[in-house]
């Protein structure tokens, strides 16, 4: 559905409209306020409980601690390789100074060692984690999800479709008679058993996907 506004006796009227002629909502409008109230209600239903979020946070942090150890070992390995390459580079310059290398040999060997050093530095930087507070990041993420409905309400209109896409990566159908129906949730939200009909989460009927907001 696409959002729009029209002018009536009471001023501007905000609405959503589906332009798909094959849809039951085709070329019909529905009040923006109604759709968004139902959407906020849906967000309240699908957001995980604090118990689920605490479990998720603890699990992810444990996995990160395991990964962090591997990254630290990688960083040490790359640093050792860099130290060896720096020693080789120094030796190349010394051999140029004592005449062991011609100018052409020196330039060729210097270029090769510089390329190796650049490659290892990139790998080392990717394994550095000293400046990344992962626990703070996952804490923020779980708090955000815990107040998903409030976050969506407070978000600027132009950013709401992005959040909607993160929550419902494949979109979410809407019917005038049923409201929001079958949807595929993002991975983090799949840990929540909602109060909605379980069968509706497994079957995907045709419908409209509102590009909230209008």
JOLINMO-V935168 format. One record per pair of residues at least 12 apart in sequence whose C-alpha atoms are under 10 Angstrom apart, sorted by sequence separation. I is the first residue (numbers start at 1). GAP is how many residues later the second one is. D is the distance in Angstrom with one decimal. If there is no record, write none. Layout:
I,GAP,D
I,GAP,D
This chain:
3,12,5.7
4,12,6.1
16,12,8.3
17,12,4.5
18,12,9.2
151,12,9.3
152,12,8.5
171,12,6.9
172,12,7.8
2,13,8.4
3,13,4.3
4,13,7.6
15,13,9.7
16,13,5.5
17,13,6.6
92,13,9.6
93,13,7.6
170,13,7.4
171,13,7.7
172,13,9.4
1,14,9.7
2,14,5.4
3,14,6.3
15,14,6.1
16,14,5.4
17,14,9.0
92,14,6.9
93,14,9.8
169,14,8.8
170,14,6.4
171,14,9.2
182,14,9.6
1,15,5.9
2,15,5.4
3,15,8.9
14,15,9.5
15,15,5.5
16,15,6.4
17,15,9.3
92,15,9.5
148,15,9.6
168,15,6.6
169,15,6.9
170,15,8.2
181,15,9.1
182,15,9.3
1,16,5.2
2,16,6.3
14,16,8.7
15,16,4.4
16,16,5.7
93,16,9.6
167,16,9.6
168,16,5.9
169,16,6.8
170,16,9.1
181,16,9.4
182,16,9.5
185,16,9.3
1,17,4.4
2,17,7.9
14,17,6.3
15,17,4.3
16,17,9.4
92,17,7.2
93,17,8.1
167,17,8.5
168,17,5.0
169,17,6.4
182,17,8.7
183,17,8.2
184,17,7.2
1,18,7.2
13,18,7.8
14,18,5.4
15,18,7.7
16,18,9.7
92,18,6.9
167,18,5.8
168,18,6.0
169,18,9.7
182,18,5.2
183,18,6.2
184,18,8.7
1,19,8.7
13,19,8.4
14,19,7.7
15,19,8.9
16,19,7.9
148,19,9.5
166,19,8.5
167,19,5.3
168,19,9.8
181,19,6.7
182,19,5.0
183,19,8.4
13,20,9.8
15,20,8.6
16,20,9.9
89,20,8.6
90,20,9.7
165,20,9.6
166,20,6.5
167,20,8.7
181,20,7.9
182,20,7.2
183,20,8.8
184,20,9.1
88,21,9.9
89,21,6.9
92,21,9.0
165,21,8.9
166,21,9.6
167,21,8.8
168,21,9.5
182,21,6.6
183,21,7.5
88,22,9.6
89,22,9.9
145,22,9.7
167,22,7.6
181,22,9.5
182,22,5.7
183,22,9.9
89,23,9.7
181,23,8.4
182,23,7.4
1,24,8.9
89,24,6.4
181,24,8.6
182,24,9.6
1,25,9.2
4,25,9.3
88,25,7.8
89,25,7.9
182,25,9.4
1,26,9.7
3,26,9.2
5,26,9.8
181,26,8.7
1,27,9.9
2,27,9.6
3,27,9.6
4,27,9.9
5,27,9.2
86,27,8.5
180,27,9.4
181,27,10.0
1,28,9.2
3,28,9.5
4,28,8.7
85,28,7.0
86,28,9.2
89,28,9.3
180,28,9.3
1,29,9.8
3,29,7.5
85,29,8.7
180,29,9.1
180,30,9.6
85,31,7.7
86,31,7.8
173,31,8.7
175,31,9.7
85,32,6.6
172,32,9.6
173,32,8.2
174,32,9.4
175,32,6.8
84,33,9.7
173,33,7.4
174,33,6.1
175,33,7.2
82,34,8.8
83,34,9.5
173,34,4.8
174,34,5.3
175,34,9.4
81,35,9.6
82,35,6.3
85,35,9.4
172,35,8.3
173,35,4.6
174,35,6.2
81,36,8.6
82,36,9.3
172,36,7.4
173,36,4.6
174,36,7.0
82,37,9.8
171,37,8.8
172,37,5.1
173,37,7.2
82,38,6.7
171,38,5.8
172,38,7.2
78,39,9.9
81,39,7.4
82,39,7.5
170,39,9.2
171,39,8.0
172,39,9.3
81,40,9.5
171,40,8.6
78,41,10.0
79,41,8.3
78,42,6.2
79,42,8.3
82,42,9.1
77,43,9.8
78,43,7.5
81,43,9.8
145,43,8.7
78,44,9.5
79,44,9.8
145,44,8.3
75,45,10.0
78,45,7.2
79,45,7.0
75,46,9.8
78,46,5.5
142,46,9.2
164,46,9.8
165,46,9.3
77,47,8.5
78,47,9.3
141,47,9.9
164,47,8.4
165,47,9.9
75,48,8.2
76,48,8.4
164,48,7.5
74,49,8.7
75,49,5.4
78,49,9.0
161,49,9.3
162,49,9.7
163,49,9.7
164,49,9.5
74,50,7.4
75,50,7.9
161,50,6.3
162,50,9.4
75,51,8.6
76,51,9.4
160,51,9.0
161,51,5.6
72,52,9.7
74,52,9.6
75,52,5.6
76,52,9.7
160,52,6.6
161,52,6.7
71,53,9.2
74,53,6.5
75,53,6.4
159,53,9.6
160,53,6.5
161,53,9.7
73,54,8.8
74,54,8.8
75,54,9.2
158,54,9.2
159,54,9.0
160,54,9.9
71,55,8.7
72,55,6.9
157,55,8.3
158,55,7.8
71,56,5.1
72,56,7.2
157,56,6.2
158,56,9.2
70,57,8.8
71,57,7.1
72,57,7.8
156,57,9.6
157,57,8.0
71,58,7.7
72,58,9.3
68,59,8.8
68,60,9.3
68,61,7.6
68,62,9.9
68,66,9.9
65,69,9.4
64,70,7.8
65,70,9.7
64,71,8.8
61,73,7.8
60,74,9.6
61,74,6.5
60,75,9.0
58,77,9.4
61,77,7.9
57,78,8.5
60,78,8.0
61,78,9.7
58,80,9.5
57,81,6.5
58,81,9.9
56,82,9.4
57,82,7.1
57,84,9.1
54,85,9.2
57,85,7.1
53,86,9.5
56,86,8.4
53,88,9.7
54,88,8.0
53,89,6.1
54,89,9.9
52,90,9.8
53,90,8.5
50,92,8.8
53,92,8.4
50,93,9.1
53,93,7.6
48,94,9.3
52,94,9.9
50,95,9.6
49,96,9.6
50,96,6.8
48,97,7.5
49,97,7.2
47,98,6.5
48,98,6.7
46,99,9.9
47,99,6.3
48,99,9.5
47,100,7.7
48,100,9.4
47,101,6.5
43,102,9.7
44,102,9.2
46,102,9.0
47,102,8.2
44,103,8.2
46,103,9.6
43,104,9.0
44,104,7.2
45,104,9.3
43,105,6.4
44,105,5.8
43,106,5.2
44,106,8.9
42,107,8.3
43,107,9.0
40,108,8.7
41,108,7.6
43,108,10.0
40,109,5.4
43,109,8.7
39,110,8.6
40,110,8.2
40,111,10.0
40,112,7.7
39,113,9.6
40,113,7.7
37,116,9.8
36,117,9.1
47,120,9.9
43,121,10.0
46,121,9.7
43,124,9.1
39,125,9.9
56,132,8.3
39,135,9.7
53,135,8.9
56,135,8.5
38,136,9.9
52,136,10.0
53,136,9.4
42,137,9.6
52,137,9.7
42,138,7.7
53,138,8.7
35,139,8.7
42,139,9.7
46,139,8.7
52,139,7.0
53,139,9.2
35,140,9.9
39,140,8.7
48,140,8.6
52,140,7.2
35,141,9.1
38,141,7.1
39,141,7.4
47,141,9.4
48,141,6.4
52,141,9.8
38,142,7.6
47,142,6.5
48,142,8.4
49,142,9.3
46,143,7.0
47,143,9.2
48,143,6.9
49,143,7.2
35,144,7.9
46,144,8.6
47,144,9.2
48,144,4.7
49,144,9.2
34,145,9.7
35,145,8.8
46,145,9.5
47,145,6.7
48,145,7.8
49,145,9.9
30,146,7.9
46,146,6.5
47,146,9.2
48,146,8.3
29,147,9.7
45,147,9.1
46,147,7.6
47,147,8.2
28,148,9.8
45,148,9.1
46,148,5.6
25,149,8.8
45,149,6.0
46,149,8.2
25,150,7.0
44,150,9.6
45,150,6.7
46,150,8.6
24,151,7.7
25,151,7.1
45,151,7.7
23,152,9.3
24,152,8.4
25,152,9.9
42,152,9.7
24,153,9.8
42,154,9.2
1,172,9.3
1,173,8.7
39,173,9.1
36,174,9.9
35,175,8.8
36,176,7.8
35,177,8.8
36,177,7.7
35,178,9.3
36,178,9.7
32,180,9.0
33,180,10.0
26,181,10.0
32,181,8.0
24,182,9.7
25,182,8.4
26,182,8.9
32,182,7.2
23,183,7.9
24,183,7.9
25,183,7.6
22,184,9.7
23,184,6.5
24,184,8.8
22,185,9.4
23,185,7.2
20,187,9.5
20,188,8.2
18,189,9.8
19,189,9.4
18,190,7.0
17,191,9.6
18,191,8.7
18,192,8.1
17,193,8.5
16,194,7.6
16,195,8.8
16,196,8.7
16,197,8.6
17,197,9.5
15,198,9.6
16,198,6.7
15,199,7.1
14,200,7.4
1,206,9.8
2,206,9.9
1,207,6.2
2,207,8.9
3,207,8.2
1,208,5.7
2,208,6.4
3,208,7.4
1,209,4.0
2,209,5.9
3,209,7.4
4,209,9.5
5,209,8.1
1,210,5.7
2,210,7.8
3,210,6.6
4,210,5.7
1,211,8.0
2,211,8.3
3,211,3.5
1,212,9.6
2,212,6.5
1,213,8.9
